[in-house]
Amino acid sequence: MTVPLPLCVIGAGSIGMRHIEVAQASAAVELTAVVEADADRRAVLAGQGLPVAPAIDAVPPHTRAAVIATPTGDHRDSALAAVSRGWGIIVEKPLAGTLDDARAVIAAAQAAGVPLFTGHHRRCHPFSLAARDAIAEIGEPVGVQALWSLRKHDTYYDVPWRRAAGAGPLMSNLSHEIDLMRFLMGDMVEVSALVSSARRGLVIEDTAALALRFANGAVGSVLMSDAGASPWSFEAASFENPAIAGSGEDYLRFTGTLGALAFPSLTRWGRSGPGEVEWSKPLARGAGPQFDRIDPLLAQIDRFAAVMAGRADDVLCTGQDGLAALEMTLATALAGKERRSVRAGDVPGDFDGT
């Protein structure tokens, strides 16, 4: 029998509690501690029977891994502290607040020889894994169209920091889409953006239209909005988040030289007969496979535990993958701010999206 991985969760906010939940549910993990600096919050957690610690120094010494779920500004410091103890880590997305901080975390993990992953858990859904193979079957990649539009309730922005620079959908929500599209289509090399705050009238954007270029020559478009009501988003399509109403509607469309694919249903359009696939011939429609719904955070932590036990994994978002997703997310923010296209490599190391 495999010994469970002794793991702590650092940070007990909303996403931290989800990681605590799956750590308790996983047979592959032993939750050794919940690290929470706030004394009142710690008391509540202790009252729930959770093992708590005020700081990383107080975590039980047999701990070998950590999930870092603190606010983004703390990711670098907590990650470096965990790595210095020889722990493998999952850092919630984004990997850090700036590229310089993310690179510092990656360098420390490499020097210590410990696994480092970024918490882009959407990769772990079975339909995401199947989509990689399905996209390879629609020919050479041509393009992708994404529509993410979820209307956040008005009181969402009653919290002051949610109205501050950097809190719009580009920095709050886009990184999920960037990583998923990279997972399915490969590296991105350039982005441009048009942004608008017309509907909410805040200093931050509520809507953005993006154009993307991929290293393989494909291009893409993304409409992002937290002001527009629609059934089109990953959350609505996948029923992943119980706080967001599900629709089951596809929100990504991939085109290739031989056909097309809708995601996440994996409905496929392709060759209907012999000869060249071209516009005078109808495309044959094929229904996608059915998948059981899973908790992707549980799947992620189980995969992480397997890696810590020595198994290889090509699904989890590595530190380098997390850096690439952060870079293109920041590139988008910079493109919107300066009204120009931004290429990978052009983002200043200290730029934080504001």
Summary of the structure (lengths in Angstrom):
residues: 354
radius of gyration: 20.9
end to end distance: 49.3
largest distance: 69.8
contacts: 1188
relative contact order: 0.16
helix: 36%
strand: 22%
